[in-house]
Amino acid sequence: MNKTLGTTLLVSGTMIGAGMLAMPLTSAGIGFAFTAVLLLVLWALLTYSALLFVEVYQTTDSDAGIGTLAALYYGNTGRFVASTVMFVFLYALLSAYISGGGEILMKTLGRAGFAASGLSGQATLKLYIGLFTLIFGAFIVISAKVVDAGNRFFFFVMLAALLLVIAVMLPKASPRNLTAMPLDSALLLSAAPIFFTSFGFHGSIPSLNKYLAGDVRALRFAIICGSAITLGVYTLWQLATHGVLSQSQFTQILKENPTLYGLIEATRVITGSNIIAGTVELFSALALVTSFLGVALGLFDCTEDMLRKGLHINAGRLLLGAITFLPPVLFAWFYPDFIGALSYAGQMFAFYAVVLPVGLVWKARRRYPHLPYRVPGGYAALILALILGIAAAVIPFYVKAGYLPPVVG
């Protein structure tokens, strides 16, 4: 039960950092009601697709990574494609979290009088990006148990900060703000790939399954409860931000500074409260940390699976850590664009979290027609999920071509 609780919190903590911080940046022009509908649809789709992984994991060892799982049904080609998409997806997510975490760390320590002297703004940001990665990457390199323990602490502090923000902001919510219509209805489609990552914990499922020693019931419980907690938190967060922040004011401030710190400054300017803005900053930092831990653990174990089972190389934890963290740090150094990284990750995530599990389960059900656990919905649900996943993957191309409007960020 202790591990099940920890796994549930890892599921929820991984998602909350991915979506909570990008949501106000991408939904400012959509309005609360339409944002809530989008959240509900994506929650149903991605919880369903996560449970597909649980179903297919009944057919292999509990320590199998995604590459090994794909190779079981699609051979070495499947291993290569699945592993490549997995790495690109998780590296993009990690670079987003590292970039955002480094920026908040730099601003916070700068105000506390610990600003780096003699360095340019970009060099200072790179320094704090490296510091953020070094501190919290150590949790991953040590062990999964340390990640579990650290995540529990950060999650409950983060939740307390969020509840404080919501308790202060909700009484100030304006029905007029909450009933605001989208500035452009097409923004719903444009925001979908970024909102997709709001429920993006799927990269951690192999690590969670390994941590639970293949306990299907515990993993299913963790996924359903963790995602349900997240949906509730998201709804309250959107209710608070859309209720307090005027749509026109919010979008204007974010256009001037479309970053995580722009969100914090927007809260400070519009509410006139340093306490609320400071609490949002604390929550933002902890949300990045919990997401960073969940995603990095998944990438670390994926790297180990690729080297050990794919290339037959037994690498030490320090080498695995270097492979896990060096590429996203370099990306964050030279391309510190939080929303851009999340948008790119959303494209990869559509394949990894929907197309891949649908393909695996399709074959698994034919090979093993009497598995103990089977996700409801039959083949019709698999086809519907596949269509929605492909649609989410191609939307960014339509935005880039000018057929759909870009989000504020």
N, C-alpha and C positions, 0 to 999 in steps of 0.2 A: 504493500500500500504506500510506503514511503517513496519508493521509486516511481510509482504511478503518479503521485502528487507532483513530484519533481518534474516528471515528463510532461504533465499537463501544463505546468507553469512555463516550461521551455517552449512548448507549442504556442502558448498565448504570448509569451515574451518576445519570441521571434517575430510573430506577426505584428504586434503592436508597434514596434519600432519601424517596421517597413511602411506601414500605412498611416499611422497617426501623424507623423511629421510632414508627410507629403500631402495629406488630405486637404488641409486649409489652403495650401498653395495651389491645388489643382481644382478644388470645388468652389472657390470663391464666386465664380461666375455661373454656377449651376443652380444653387439654391438648395435648401435643406430637404424638401420633400423628394426631389428627384435624386439627390445624393443618397438618401435613405433607401430608395428603391434599388439603385445601382448596387449599394452595399449588400442588400438582401439577396439579390440575384447572384452576385459573385461569391458570397458566403456559401450558398447552396451548391453552386457548381464546384467550388474548390474543396469544400468538405467532402463532397461526393468523390472527387478525383483522388483525394488523400486516402479515403477508405479503399479505393481500388488498389493502392499500393499494399494496404494491409491484407487484402484478399490474395494478391499474388505472392506476398512474402510467405504464405503458408507452404509454398512449393519449393523452398530453398533454405539454406542455412541462415541462422539469425544474424551472422556477421557478414553476410554478402552485401557488397556495395551495389550501386545502380549499374555500374559497368558489368559486373558479374551477373546481375539479374537480367540485363538485356541480352547478354551473351547466351544465357540459358534458352532463350526463345528465338533470337535472331542472329546467333553466331557472332563471330568477331566483328562483322560489319555493325551489328547492333551495339556491341560494346564500344566501338569507336565513336559512333554517332551519339549515343547516350552520354558517354563520358565527356565528349567535346562540348556538347550543349550544357551539361552539368557544370563544367569548369567555367565556361564563358558566363553562364548565368550567375553562379556564386561569386565569381571574381567581380562582376559588375555590381552585385549587391554589396559586397565587402568594400569596394572602392567608394560607393555612395556613403556607407556608414562611417568609414574612416575619414572621408572628406568632411562630412557633417560634424563628426565628433571632434576632429582637429580644430575646426572653426569655432565651435562652442568652447572648447578648452582654451583656445587662444584668447577669446574675448573675456572669458571668466577670469583667468589668471591675470590678464592685462589690467582689468579693473581692480584686482586685488593687489596690484603693484608688483607683479612678477613678469612684467613684459621683457622680452628679449631685447637687449640693447645692441646697437650696431648692426642690425640685420634689416633688410628690406621687408616690406609687407609679405611678399611671396615666400621669401626665405623663412620668415617667422612662421607662416602657415605650414610650410613643409616640416619645420621642426616639431610643431605640435601634432601634426598628423603622424609623424614617426613616434612621438611620445605616447599618443593614444594607442597606437597599434602595439607598441612594446609592452605597455602596462597590461592591457586586457588580452593580448595574445598569449601572455604567460599562462593564463588560466587554461587555455586550450592545450598548450604543450605539456602541462603537468599531468592532467587526467580529466576524464569525463565527470568523475565525482566532484572535482574541484569546480568544474563548470556548473554542475547542478547546485552546489552549495552557494556559489557566488551569485548565480542567477536568481535563486530564491530571495536572497537579501536585496538585490537590486530591484527585483520585481515588486516586492512589497513596499519598498520605499517609493518606487515609481507610482504604484497604485495610490499610496497615501497622498503624494503630490498631486496626482490627477484629480482625486476626490476633493481636495482642497480647492483646486482651480474651478472645478465644476460647481462646488458649493457656493463659491463667490460669484461666478459668472451667470449661473442660471437665473438667479433673481433679477438680473439686469437684462434678461433676454426680452426682445421686443417681438410681439406677434407679427408686426409689419416686416421685420427682417426675416423671420422664419417662413413667411409666405411669399417671399420674393421669387419671381419666376426666373428661369435661366436667361442670361444675356443672349445666349444663342443655344437653341436646343441641340445643335450638333456637338456642343461641348461634352455632352454625355458620352458620345462615342469617342471623342478625342481623349477624355480622361480615363477611359476603361483600361488601357494597358498599364497605366500607373496605379490605378486602383486595384488592378489584378495582383500586384505585389503586396497589397494590404493584407492578403490572406496567404502570403508566400512563406510557409514553413516547410514545404515539401522537400527541400534540399536536406533537411535535418532528419527525415523519416528513417533512412538507413541507420543513422547513429542512434536514434531513439529505439528502433527495433533491436539493435545490438545491445543497448543498455538494458532493455527489458528482457533480454534473452529469448526473443521471439514470442513473448506472451501476447497472443492476438487480442484477447479480451482487454488487457491493460492498455495496449496501444490504441485500440478502437475507442476506449473510454477517454484516453488522453486527447485524442484528436477531436472527438465530438464536444467534450466539455471545454477544452482549450479554445476551440474556434467559437463556441457559443459565448464564452466569456468575452472574447475579443469583439464579437459582433455587438454585444451590449455596451462595451466600453466605447467602441467607435460611434455608436448612435448617440450616446450621451455627449461625447466630444463634439460631434457635429452640431448637436442641439445647442451646446454652449457657444461655440465659435460663430455659427450662423446667426444665433439669436442676439449676440452682443455686438458683433462687428457688421456695420453697414456694408452692403455689397459694393457700392461704388467707392467708398473710402478704402475698403480692404483691398480691392483690386488695384487701386491707384498706388497704394503703399507697396504692394508686392511687385508691381511693375518696376518700381524704383529699386527694389532690392529683393529679387525672387530667390531667396535662400532661406535656410532654417533661421538664421539670425534676423532675416526680414520678417518672418512670422513673429518672432519674439518682440521686435521693435513695433510691429503693427499692433500687437496686443498692448504694449506699453502706451503708445500714442492714443489709441482709440479709447481704452478704458481709463487712462490717466492714473493707473495704479502700478507702482514699481513692485509691489508685493505680488500681484497677479503675474506680471511679466517675469519676475524672478522665479516664481514657482513653475511657470511654463518652461523657463530655461532649464530648471532642475529636471523637470519631467522629460524634456527633450533629450538631455544628456543621458539620463538613465534608460530611456527608450532606445536610444542608439546602442547603448552598452548591451542591453538584453538581446536585441536583434543581432548585434555583432557576435555575441557568444553563440547563439543558436546556429547562425549561418556558418561561422568559422568552424564550429565543431563538425557540421556536415561536410564541409570542404576538406577538413583535415582527414576525416575517415574515408572520404572518396579518394583522396590522394593515396592513402595507405592501401586501399583496395586495388587501385590501378597499378601501383608498384608491386604489391605482394602477389596478387592473383593474375594481373595482366602481363607484367614484365618479369615476375619472379625475383623481385628485389626486396630484401628486408631492410628497410631504411629506419634509422633511429628517429626519435621524436623531434630532435632539434632540426634534422634535415627536412622532415615532414613539415615542421613549422615554417622553415624558410621557403619551401615551395608554396605553402598555403598563403603566406602574408606578403612576400616580396612583390609579386605582380600587382596586387591591388594597391599597395603603397605607391609603387611607381606610377600607376594610372592616376591615383589621387593627387600626386605631386604635380603631374603635368596636365591634368584635366580635372580640376576640382569642381565639377558640376554635379551637385547632388541630384537634381531633378532629371538631368540628362542621363545620368547613370541609371537611375531607376526606370526611366522610359525604355532604355536599351535592355535592361534586365527583364522588363515586362514582356518583350518580344521573345526572349529565350525561355522565360517562365511559361508562356503559353504552350510551348512544345513540351517542356519537361514535366509540367504539372498536369497537363490534360492529354495531349496527343500520346505521349509515351505510356502512361498507365492504361489508357484505353487500349492501345496496341498490345500491351503485355497481358492484360486481363482477357482480351479477345482470344488470344492463343491459349492462355492457361485454362480457360473454361472448356476449350475443346480437348485439351490434353488431360485435364483433371476435372471431369464433369461432376464429381461428388465431393468437392471441398467442404469442410465443416462450416466455414463462414463464406457467405456470398453477398455482395452488396446488392440491395434491391434495385429494381428498375429494368433488368434484362438488357437485351441488345439494343432496344429502342433508346434507353437512357445513355448507353455508350455512344450511339450515333449522334444524339443531341449534344452531348458534352463535346464530342469531337468537332462538330460544326461551330460551337461557341468558342472553342479554343483556337481554331484556325482563324475565325473572325477577329479575335483579340490580337492575334499575331500580325495581321495585315493592316490593321488600323493605322499604326505609325507611318506606314508608307503613304497612305492617303493624306495624312497630316502634312508630311514632308512635301508632297506634290501640290499642296494647296487646296485639295478638295474638302478638307475638314479644317476647322479653325484650331490653332494651337491653344493649349491651356496657358494660364497666366505665367507659370514658371518657365 
